[in-house]
């Protein structure tokens, strides 16, 4: 049984560790959401960034805990007018495929509605076709908007030029 609840500032170190092992480095290959094949390095984010997001107005992290109270997933949601940005959705690599990500998407939709938002949106690396397809199966659509993947090399070095695409889902 998994519990999803709001994260607190004390959770920042665990959230950073989870984000880094989910997206970068060898451990990320245990899951299907890894970026390690297209971005070299072991750091996806750091405590300063997550701490800043945690304190930003309109921003909240949700965390997923297992039966032993261990952090196994997280997501960041940020209100932007009548839209809600969904970012940093992460599930421990060896637990991916167990429905935790779907539960986060439902939580994101509920949170967006509670905050008077009619749309969820995100940016995803275009080459991550399997991930993009997963979001599309859950009602997200490409907006046509793209932007270059320009990230500080501290957070990974792309093996080739990459770009972000924007996905969104209209909420009823």
SVG drawing of the C-alpha trace seen along z (x, -y; Angstrom):
<svg xmlns="http://www.w3.org/2000/svg" viewBox="-16 -34 45 37">
<polyline fill="none" stroke="black" stroke-width="0.4" points="0.0,0.0 1.3,-3.4 0.5,-6.7 0.6,-10.0 0.9,-13.2 2.4,-16.7 6.2,-16.8 7.9,-19.1 11.2,-20.9 12.7,-18.0 12.1,-15.7 14.4,-17.7 17.5,-15.4 15.4,-12.2 13.6,-13.9 16.9,-14.9 18.3,-11.4 15.2,-9.9 15.2,-12.3 18.9,-11.6 18.6,-7.8 15.4,-7.9 16.9,-9.9 20.7,-9.5 23.4,-7.0 23.4,-3.2 20.6,-2.7 18.2,-4.5 18.5,-1.6 16.4,0.5 13.4,-1.6 12.0,-2.6 12.2,-6.4 15.9,-6.8 17.6,-9.5 21.1,-8.0 21.4,-6.9 20.9,-10.4 22.3,-12.5 25.7,-11.7 26.2,-12.3 24.7,-11.3 23.0,-14.6 19.5,-15.6 19.0,-18.2 20.3,-19.3 19.1,-20.4 19.2,-24.1 16.9,-23.7 14.4,-21.5 14.5,-23.7 13.8,-26.7 10.9,-25.0 9.5,-23.8 9.4,-27.5 8.1,-29.0 4.6,-30.4 2.1,-28.2 4.5,-25.3 4.0,-22.0 5.7,-18.6 3.8,-15.5 5.6,-12.4 4.7,-8.7 5.6,-6.5 5.7,-2.7 4.4,-0.7 7.8,-1.3 7.5,-5.1 10.2,-5.1 10.0,-7.7 9.4,-5.9 8.0,-8.7 7.5,-12.4 6.0,-15.1 6.2,-18.9 3.2,-21.0 3.3,-24.7 0.3,-27.0 0.7,-29.3 -2.5,-31.3 -5.3,-28.8 -2.7,-26.1 -0.8,-23.7 2.8,-22.7 3.7,-19.1 7.4,-18.4 9.9,-16.0 7.5,-13.1 9.7,-10.3 9.2,-6.7 11.9,-4.6 13.3,-2.7 12.7,0.8 9.0,-0.1 8.1,-1.6 5.2,0.0 3.3,0.6 0.8,-2.3 2.5,-4.9 2.9,-7.3 -0.8,-6.9 -1.7,-7.8 0.5,-10.9 -1.3,-11.9 -4.7,-11.6 -3.4,-13.6 -2.1,-16.3 -5.5,-16.5 -7.3,-16.8 -4.8,-19.4 -5.2,-21.4 -9.0,-21.4 -8.8,-22.5 -6.6,-25.4 -9.0,-26.5 -6.8,-25.2 -8.3,-23.8 -5.1,-22.5 -2.1,-20.4 1.1,-20.9 4.7,-19.7 7.8,-19.6 9.4,-16.3 12.5,-15.5 11.3,-14.7 13.5,-11.6 11.9,-10.0 9.2,-8.4 8.1,-5.7 7.5,-8.3 5.8,-10.7 3.5,-7.8 2.7,-7.0 1.6,-10.5 -0.5,-10.5 -2.2,-7.3 -3.2,-9.3 -4.8,-12.1 -1.9,-14.5 -1.4,-16.0 1.5,-17.7 1.0,-21.5 3.4,-22.0 5.6,-24.2 9.3,-23.2 12.4,-24.6 16.1,-23.6 17.4,-21.4 19.7,-24.1 20.5,-22.9 23.6,-23.7 26.1,-20.9 26.3,-20.3 23.0,-18.5 24.1,-16.3 25.6,-16.5 23.5,-15.5 25.1,-13.0 23.5,-14.8 21.3,-17.9 18.0,-17.5 14.8,-19.5 11.8,-19.7 8.3,-19.3 5.3,-20.6 2.4,-18.3 -0.9,-19.3 -4.2,-17.9 -7.4,-19.8 -9.3,-19.0 -13.1,-18.6"/>
</svg>
